[in-house]
Every structure is written in C-alpha cells, then in structure tokens.
C-alpha cells in the first residue's frame, strides 16, 4: 500500500527518498532520478520503478463508511 521503508531484498532504508523521486520524475527520466538519489543496487531500483499506489482503491473497501 504505502511505499516500503526498506528494500525487500537487501534491507537498505529507501522510504525517505520516494517523495524526491516522484518530484524528479516529473521533469526527468526515472534512470536519471535514481542516479541522482544515489540508488545504485538493482534491487532498490526495482522498488522505485515497480511501486504502484493502491491506497485510494483499497479505501473503498473500508468498513468505516
């Protein structure tokens, strides 16, 4: 649901970089953004590239309506 705090594979803390990544991707390609942020491991890069925010869709199933 929310962007993971740590990489699932190596355990590196990456959660604090996601907002910067989103802002940067509006202007540049994801590859350049990840390079600027210092994300070098391919497992960590995968976390940024494949993340899909599903919070809005899941909230429709909330029992608190």
N, C-alpha and C positions, 0 to 999 in steps of 0.2 A: 504494500500500500504506500507507505512513505519511503523515501529513498533510504537505503540501508546506511547505517552508521559506519559499518566495516565491510570490506570486501569479503565475500563469502569464501573465497579460495585462500587468500594469503593473510587475511585479518588486518590489513592496513586500514587505518582510520581515514575515511574519504567523505563522510557525510557533510562536513563543513564546507566542502568545495562545490556542492551541487548548484547552489544559487548563482555562484560566479560562472559556472559552466553554462547554465541556462542563458544568462545575460550575454555572455560571449558568443554563444551560438546564433544569436540574432544577427550578428554582424559578420561572423567568420564561419569557416568550416569546423566541424567537431574535432578533426585531427589537430588543427592549429590551437584550438582552445585547450585540448588535453595536454598538448606540449607546453603551452604557457603555464598551466596549472601544475606542471611537474608530474603528471600521471604517466609513468613510463611502463609499468607492468601491464601486460595484455589482459590479465585477469581483472585488474582495476579498471582499465579502459572499457572492458566489456560491461561493467556495472553501469557506467555512464551512458554508453551507447544503447543498451537494451532496456533501460528503465522506462516503464510506462505508468503514468499516474492514474490509478483507478479509484481514488477516494470518492470522487463525485458519483461514480456508478454504484459503488458499494453502499453509499449512504442512502440510496433508495430502498434498501432492504432493512433499514434501521427500525427496530420496534418502537422507537420513541416518537412516532408521528402524532 
